[in-house]
Amino acid sequence: MNIQKEWRPLLWLTVGFFACFFLPIGWARFDAAIMEALHLAKWYAREHVVLCLLPAFFIAGAIAVFVSQASVMRYLGAGANKVVAYGVASVSGTILAVCSCTVLPLFAGIYRMGAGLGPATAFLYSGPAINVLAIILTARILGPELGIARAVFAIAFSVVIGLCMHSIYRKEELEKANAAAAMPQPEAPRPLWQTAVYFGVMVVILVFANWGRPLEAGGLWAFIFAWKWPITALASAVFGVLLTVWFGVPWWKLVLAALPTALLAFLFPEIPVLAFGVGVVGLTIITSSESGEVKEWCGSSWEFAKQIMPLLFAGVLVAGFLLGRPDQEGMIPSHWIARLVGGNSLWANLFASVVGAFMYFATLTEVPILQGLIGSGMGKGPALALLLAGPALSLPNMLVIRSVLGTRKTAVYVLLVVVMATASGLIFGALFG
């Protein structure tokens, strides 16, 4: 046996043995943290995979197949007009209003199609951070100062972080722009307006299927929530028509897929995710059984799912183990966090940014969590720091970004978010604390 070649496997086996030997089973906090990891993974699977991630995978796959690289480079490429590129990236994030995990397939799709690192990371941040409903909810529950500050800083962050990433990796971005300029521009198989409508309908399905219940019974948000599933169903029907008319999918296949979906929606209206999931399965079967670009669309979506899903669930398990769920504790006691984020010191803001960056926040859940922390003595500066870092980052999110950008770029991106959130918290705390 060659000891020099085998020392690494031996080391891992030894570490694994001692980890199992000294596993603190029976310690109440450890056992509770294990259960929190499993509870969070179960909740994530029920609430986010079918309604959020699966549509996002199909949109990402469609970007890779139906959007020409020349179009992506024109509007989001490294050599694109900065005002246009960062304007498109930030506005897209505002419209989507997705969580830090749902934005990942979309980010991976546009980045692989040639989007510049700056606009791509601006989109990556803006998707979960610039959520209009979350900003309104923040202003209503936590006060108008926090709501306005969250909106202003989040919009500025998306642009500044993108520009910083572009500047740091300027040489690589210049090489990418030069390579793209030398590529021939293929003829588009359909007009741009058709592609825009096609993506617009998919975005409507994604947004309305995930429209959260508002706190108040009346108002516009409650009205939209009451009609979210009819709107989603109508958009899905329009989407089916587009697949037939523009992409040549046989109408009878779509009817066969729609029948069980409609039946389940009628029989189990209280479980809409069931009908939605069956509809996604039907779309998968249809696209995988076709040929040409439609089948390629299914294959591209599957590639994103294979890459992203395992990393997301691994990250969710670790995040649940360490930090638990809202109102539940993991290995790290919540009173430690509450005690460390009081006042407006540099440490309090930095700690809030780091905790927010690693903790997983579903869309809108950061507001009630912060409400409880502020009630426990959290300062206004650290509250804003957590609002700016938390929804845009999470441990699952970081693992997937690393698989797309690599370790170094991911570390720089995370560092930029944490540093800027900390600085913003210090400024806001000094002005309004």
KEDREN-59718 format. One record per residue (C-alpha): residue number from 1; residue in one letter; x, y, z. Coordinates in pm, whole numbers, plus 50000, padded with zeros to 5 digits. Each point is the difference from the previous one (the first is absolute). Layout:
NUM|a|X|Y|Z
...
% end
This chain:
1|m|50000|50000|50000
2|n|50130|50344|49905
3|i|49961|50207|50317
4|q|50054|50328|49817
5|k|49700|49935|49773
6|e|49769|49856|50266
7|w|50044|50246|50287
8|r|49707|50220|49889
9|p|49737|49719|49991
10|l|50140|49877|50332
11|l|49963|50347|50149
12|w|49638|50031|49887
13|l|49916|49654|50133
14|t|50159|50089|50333
15|v|49810|50329|50024
16|g|49678|49822|49910
17|f|50058|49733|50263
18|f|50065|50246|50282
19|a|49705|50217|49891
20|c|49772|49696|50030
21|f|50169|49880|50319
22|f|49946|50331|50180
23|l|49665|50085|49838
24|p|49807|50186|50273
25|i|49677|49804|49960
26|g|49785|50056|50307
27|w|50110|50361|50050
28|a|49672|50190|49976
29|r|50130|50289|49788
30|f|50174|49770|49752
31|d|49693|49780|49963
32|a|49781|50308|49955
33|a|50241|50140|49739
34|i|49980|49674|49803
35|m|49620|50022|50005
36|e|50014|50365|49896
37|a|50215|49910|49699
38|l|49746|49735|49896
39|h|49703|50228|50068
40|l|50153|50278|49790
41|a|50078|49758|49715
42|k|49641|49868|50011
43|w|49858|50352|50003
44|y|50229|50103|49715
45|a|49897|49698|49792
46|r|49630|50072|50054
47|e|50001|50376|49960
48|h|50275|50081|49751
49|v|50095|49714|49771
50|v|49680|49949|49800
51|l|49874|50359|49985
52|c|50334|50186|49991
53|l|50289|49790|49878
54|l|49837|49785|49732
55|p|49862|50299|49806
56|a|50335|50176|50048
57|f|50183|49698|49853
58|f|49776|50008|49693
59|i|50057|50375|49959
60|a|50376|49952|50036
61|g|49994|49717|49746
62|a|49800|50217|49762
63|i|50256|50280|50033
64|a|50274|49758|49899
65|v|49806|49869|49697
66|f|49768|50270|49868
67|v|50195|50318|50076
68|s|50291|50059|49767
69|q|50338|50068|50153
70|a|50020|50311|49786
71|s|49688|50141|50168
72|v|50135|49931|50347
73|m|50333|50158|49909
74|r|49828|50305|49849
75|y|49806|50085|50316
76|l|50193|49831|50283
77|g|50341|49918|49859
78|a|50332|50124|50134
79|g|50021|50253|49717
80|a|49636|50114|50013
81|n|49896|50354|50082
82|k|50028|50027|50379
83|v|49678|50195|50047
84|v|49805|49747|49794
85|a|50168|49694|50155
86|y|49960|50097|50363
87|g|49658|50152|49938
88|v|49876|49673|49848
89|a|50159|49795|50278
90|s|49848|50200|50285
91|v|49656|50039|49840
92|s|49985|49626|49927
93|g|50064|49928|50365
94|t|49725|50239|50106
95|i|49747|49831|49773
96|l|50089|49645|50102
97|a|49998|50052|50380
98|v|50138|49651|50070
99|c|50196|49859|50293
100|s|50377|49951|50012
101|c|49973|49641|49875
102|t|49740|50042|49725
103|v|50212|50268|49830
104|l|50294|49759|49965
105|p|49889|49805|49690
106|l|49916|50327|49826
107|f|50338|50149|50095
108|a|50183|49688|49881
109|g|49807|50009|49673
110|i|50083|50358|49905
111|y|50362|49972|50118
112|r|50067|49688|49793
113|m|49842|50166|49698
114|g|50263|50274|50015
115|a|49870|50265|50239
116|g|50277|50206|50153
117|l|50103|49924|50356
118|g|49888|50347|50113
119|p|49644|49994|49859
120|a|49960|49633|50096
121|t|50091|50063|50366
122|a|49783|50315|50000
123|f|49710|49779|49891
124|l|50099|49736|50257
125|y|49977|50255|50280
126|s|49697|50194|49877
127|g|49774|49697|49950
128|p|49947|49923|50370
129|a|50102|50338|50145
130|i|49785|50244|49798
131|n|49665|49841|50077
132|v|49727|50265|49981
133|l|49759|49812|50226
134|a|50274|49932|50258
135|i|50102|50367|50002
136|i|49639|50111|50052
137|l|49958|49743|50277
138|t|50324|50122|50163
139|a|49877|50361|49998
140|r|49661|49906|50141
141|i|50122|49772|50281
142|l|50350|50124|50085
143|g|49950|50367|49920
144|p|50024|50220|49689
145|e|50366|50086|50067
146|l|50108|49635|49973
147|g|49776|49942|49699
148|i|50134|50299|49806
149|a|50360|49925|50101
150|r|49962|49640|49892
151|a|49871|50105|49657
152|v|50265|50268|49942
153|f|50298|49795|50119
154|a|49887|49681|49823
155|i|49968|50172|49663
156|a|50338|50169|50048
157|f|50156|49671|50115
158|s|49899|49812|49687
159|v|50178|50252|49779
160|v|50303|50062|50223
161|i|50065|49630|50062
162|g|49974|49930|49628
163|l|50239|50283|49915
164|c|50247|49884|50267
165|m|49994|49642|49870
166|h|50055|50127|49646
167|s|50291|50221|50110
168|i|50170|49730|50207
169|y|49986|49752|49712
170|r|50031|50257|49724
171|k|50263|49808|49805
172|e|49787|49685|49981
173|e|49695|50205|49904
174|l|50192|50175|49722
175|e|50112|49663|49860
176|k|49641|49876|50012
177|a|49875|50311|49819
178|n|50267|49966|49729
179|a|49920|49631|49949
180|a|49630|50076|49973
181|a|50061|50279|49748
182|a|50182|49754|49775
183|m|49713|49751|50003
184|p|49755|50000|49707
185|q|49643|50094|50088
186|p|49764|49714|49909
187|e|49664|50081|49844
188|a|49721|49993|50259
189|p|49740|49727|49933
190|r|49716|50231|50111
191|p|49942|50373|50054
192|l|50122|50161|50319
193|w|49647|50093|50107
194|q|49895|49634|49995
195|t|50291|49903|50223
196|a|49917|50288|50235
197|v|49634|49895|50026
198|y|50101|49637|50056
199|f|50231|50092|50289
200|g|49753|50252|50134
201|v|49731|49734|50036
202|m|50240|49768|50183
203|v|50097|50283|50237
204|v|49631|50070|50067
205|i|49951|49633|50094
206|l|50304|50009|50230
207|v|49903|50327|50171
208|f|49629|49932|50057
209|a|50043|49637|50102
210|n|50224|50126|50281
211|w|49798|50307|50098
212|g|50004|50002|50381
213|r|49704|50058|50228
214|p|49994|50363|50124
215|l|49960|50083|50367
216|e|49687|50208|49942
217|a|49674|49862|49864
218|g|49928|50297|49772
219|g|50187|50200|49740
220|l|50164|49934|49664
221|w|50242|49732|50122
222|a|49716|49801|50160
223|f|49792|50034|49682
224|i|50286|49865|49788
225|f|50057|49718|50249
226|a|49634|49898|49975
227|w|50032|49977|49622
228|k|50356|49860|49981
229|w|49902|49651|49887
230|p|49746|50107|49734
231|i|50267|50237|49863
232|t|50259|49719|50010
233|a|49758|49761|49826
234|l|49922|50257|49728
235|a|50371|50067|49943
236|s|50063|49623|49981
237|a|49726|49964|49736
238|v|50154|50284|49799
239|f|50339|49832|50037
240|g|49858|49676|49859
241|v|49862|50186|49699
242|l|50340|50161|49938
243|l|50170|49660|50011
244|t|49763|49875|49732
245|v|49995|50305|49772
246|w|50364|50112|50022
247|f|50190|49682|50092
248|g|49799|49734|49821
249|v|49908|49789|50305
250|p|49693|49786|49907
251|w|49685|50139|50160
252|w|49876|49656|50107
253|k|50307|49950|50219
254|l|49926|50324|50181
255|v|49636|49900|50046
256|l|50105|49664|50147
257|a|50232|50179|50242
258|a|49739|50263|50090
259|l|49718|49755|50081
260|p|50152|49845|50318
261|t|50122|50343|50107
262|a|49652|50150|49969
263|l|49841|49698|50169
264|l|50230|50020|50302
265|a|49945|50376|50024
266|f|49623|49936|50010
267|l|50015|49708|50246
268|f|50265|50145|50234
269|p|49976|50380|49981
270|e|50151|50025|50348
271|i|50322|49835|49876
272|p|50086|50201|49688
273|v|50362|49883|50006
274|l|49874|49651|49908
275|a|49843|50115|49673
276|f|50294|50230|49928
277|g|50247|49714|50052
278|v|49807|49769|49768
279|g|49998|50278|49740
280|v|50379|50028|50025
281|v|50033|49621|49960
282|g|49777|50018|49693
283|l|50212|50278|49851
284|t|50313|49795|50066
285|i|49855|49694|49824
286|i|49886|50210|49704
287|t|50329|50182|49950
288|s|50213|49688|50048
289|s|49795|49811|49740
290|e|50035|50271|49733
291|s|50298|50060|49774
292|g|50212|50297|49909
293|e|50014|50312|50215
294|v|49707|49896|50222
295|k|50179|49682|50106
296|e|50321|50198|50040
297|w|49807|50235|50231
298|c|49906|49707|50225
299|g|50358|49873|50002
300|s|50140|50341|50088
301|s|49750|50039|50286
302|w|50098|49659|50131
303|e|50369|50093|49996
304|f|49927|50301|50221
305|a|49792|49786|50235
306|k|50276|49739|50033
307|q|50259|50261|50083
308|i|49798|50217|50237
309|m|49756|49778|50194
310|p|50251|49785|50195
311|l|50197|50308|50107
312|l|49685|50182|50109
313|f|49876|49716|50218
314|a|50345|49948|50153
315|g|50012|50369|50083
316|v|49647|49999|50143
317|l|50088|49708|50231
318|v|50312|50176|50129
319|a|49819|50333|50042
320|g|49717|49831|50190
321|f|50246|49814|50222
322|l|50192|50314|50094
323|l|49730|50268|50010
324|g|49668|49816|50006
325|r|49673|50140|49869
326|p|49807|50314|50097
327|d|49908|49971|50370
328|q|50204|49678|50027
329|e|50364|49955|50096
330|g|50282|49805|49843
331|m|50345|49943|50147
332|i|50055|50376|50036
333|p|49768|50139|50272
334|s|49783|50287|49876
335|h|50063|50206|50315
336|w|50369|50012|49908
337|i|49906|50165|49671
338|a|49751|50239|50163
339|r|50260|50106|50257
340|l|50269|50061|49738
341|v|49797|50226|49771
342|g|49899|50268|50250
343|g|50112|50360|49953
344|n|50175|50128|49689
345|s|50361|49893|50038
346|l|50213|49874|49713
347|w|49992|49652|50153
348|a|49619|49997|50032
349|n|49953|50100|49636
350|l|50266|49760|49875
351|f|49856|49713|50204
352|a|49648|50072|49870
353|s|50131|50002|49641
354|v|50188|49672|50040
355|v|49711|49821|50173
356|g|49760|50132|49739
357|a|50233|49884|49722
358|f|50009|49641|50125
359|m|49640|49963|50122
360|y|49731|49896|49752
361|f|49708|50243|49966
362|a|49699|49909|49792
363|t|49836|50299|49829
364|l|49839|50235|50257
365|t|50101|49791|50305
366|e|50281|50240|50086
367|v|49748|50265|50114
368|p|49835|49806|50287
369|i|50340|49861|50102
370|l|50140|50352|50025
371|q|49691|50116|50184
372|g|50079|49745|50272
373|l|50370|50091|50008
374|i|49927|50372|50026
375|g|49765|49921|50287
376|s|50294|49820|50165
377|g|50223|50308|49975
378|m|50142|49991|49648
379|g|50118|50341|49879
380|k|49861|50164|49686
381|g|50339|49997|49828
382|p|50054|49623|50039
383|a|49635|49948|49899
384|l|50064|50171|49666
385|a|50330|49812|49959
386|l|49816|49669|50042
387|l|49725|50112|49758
388|l|50259|50081|49734
389|a|50214|49687|50040
390|g|49743|49740|50108
391|p|49749|49971|49714
392|a|50272|50023|49734
393|l|50233|49736|50146
394|s|49979|49670|50182
395|l|50224|49700|50050
396|p|49814|49795|49734
397|n|50022|50300|49769
398|m|50378|50028|50049
399|l|50060|49634|49919
400|v|49822|50033|49668
401|i|50168|50331|49910
402|r|50336|49833|50063
403|s|49912|49726|49749
404|v|49930|50269|49737
405|l|50264|50267|50072
406|g|50266|49808|50190
407|t|50126|50043|50355
408|r|50189|50327|49956
409|k|49726|50198|49824
410|t|49739|49867|50243
411|a|50210|50108|50297
412|v|50042|50348|49851
413|y|49627|50030|49933
414|v|49906|49890|50354
415|l|50263|50232|50149
416|l|49865|50296|49802
417|v|49645|49934|50120
418|v|50108|49962|50364
419|v|50226|50309|49996
420|m|49740|50221|49831
421|a|49720|49877|50226
422|t|50217|50072|50304
423|a|50088|50350|49880
424|s|49635|50074|49918
425|g|49894|49884|50345
426|l|50257|50226|50165
427|i|49882|50302|49797
428|f|49631|49934|50058
429|g|50052|49932|50369
430|a|50192|50323|50043
431|l|49723|50199|49829
432|f|49689|49835|50144
433|g|50121|49791|50294
% end
